[in-house]
Amino acid sequence: MNERAIETEVKFRVVDVGVLRSELIARGAILTQSRHLERNTVFDDASGSLRTRGMLLRLRDALDTHLTLKTPVPGDRAGGQHKARVEREIVVSDHDATYAILTALGFIPWWRYEKYRESFRLDQAIVSLDHTPIGDFVEIEAPPESIRPLAEQLGFDWSTRNLQTYRELFDEAGLADRSDMVF
């Protein structure tokens, strides 16, 4: 299996994104994506078989359009320390056509979520600052052995890391009156 297809990450809730942004810049982080709105649509079939198998099929409209499939990692690659998924992603040229293809194939859009994201590269890591309707988060994606040291250098308590998806965090937020996590 191509190791580059394994996405390994953790999230932390952030109180002040501005302070964290300043800390990243002071440490020499390079801005890789300026702040932008991401609109994500998650698809499944009528029986929910992708979710049942721990899979996610997502169409993302942001700086460009990506179609992503995330699947569980064989075995316990993360050891409970990180969230790890196999991620296959392609850039598509036409969001609306891709949406139409997915629905024509029988996939149903079952959840939408939005976030404003700004990303930095620091050493081997991509550090993303996410502003969502349920609060602000930092996501650190990097080789597993470098995530904890970087998180601690940035002042995060490792015991407060979060391995949940945004859907799981949305469900925990108790927003039963909203079906989607959108602004």
Steps between C-alpha positions, in 0.01 A plus 500: 500500500627845412591665832418842357136391478482467880369821656614524864373790708367635826279798583503737794235752595644853477397800708690768307591419139685832466745409775563161342548658153759738650677208670514304174646797311755563779612137465556545126181338371427569133146593396386237247131596475360838591174508692218371282156347531471126448163353412485124544229253403519144632331226295383147574273248335137452605590226749782699663752232411797737478446627856443143620843407360667809651539668162446860396431623146530878486475770237682816613461841339772738615796652318441219252272196502607163643332162509626302800453145624614425855511141624618331819868415529565125503601392851568750778750733330432796727500310828231732637739797509384652169213480258623308195308435179589394151427803285464499123430839348481647152448851369196526276439784259124535543329486840145492362575226246671287766201547731268393216713191426499393864123537533441324164704207637262482796698689761295731720630817663434429869697774679653838419758686701690823460811644652736786440850357475848647494797262467870520577795267444731463799778247453324178387157607624201672348337709774149615413302759691130425465214732591175300507143560615586292812821683591863534401743212459855436394570186301856366489569255219848351486699179532381335825829540687505878448143590595528487879831692524361774275171519691687537828735764351190696403378481860234230471443244775519163322228356720253751351553389140192409305476211252140561400369601161319828458178300471561341842584840650185645343288219652659562842421872473132406525377708211194284438320795342756506217552215258822642354803680645485814288533871567 
